[in-house]
Amino acid sequence: MSELRFSNLINNYPASGIRKMFDIAEQYDDVIKLTVGEPNFDTPDYVKDAAKKTKVVKHSAIRFMSSNTKIATVSKRGVVKGIKKGKATIYAYAQNGIYRAIKITVK
């Protein structure tokens, strides 16, 4: 069987936003990864019932996240706090899928 090779165009194509998000999420112990077709079990009734009772938030809330909480944390309101020297990226995510990343250095 021959080795699968890609053109330089494909190899140099930038990673998608979702790929970057997956890479960040993998850094956390309490995150699980589900791919297409997963999970392949029926959602329990109590979860379905709770979902029906949940109010859908229809405002454009922004969520914030730090790529490295050992270096810097970010509050729900976007206030960044340096923990120790190093570099981190602060992400701001809008409900419509738009996000911004800001690289910071804690000195």
C-alpha positions, 0 to 999 in steps of 0.5 A: 500500500502506498503512502498517502501524500497531499499537495503543498497547497493542502499541507499549508492550508490554515487550520479551521476555527473548529480545529483550533477549538478542538486543540484547545479543548484537549488541554482540559481533563474534564472535556470529552470529545464526540465525533460524527455519529456519537454518542450512539445511545439514546438520550435519557428521558430526564435529559430530554425533559430538562431540555424542554424546560430550559429557557433559550437565551436570545441575547448575544452573550460573550464567553471568555476563555484562557488558553492557559489558566496557569498563566492568566485567567479571564472572568465572565466579564472579560477581566484578565488576571495574570497568574504567573510569567508566561504567554497565553491566548484569551478568546472571546466567543459570541453566540453567533460563532464569531470569536477573537483571540488576543495573545498576551504576555504576563511579565 
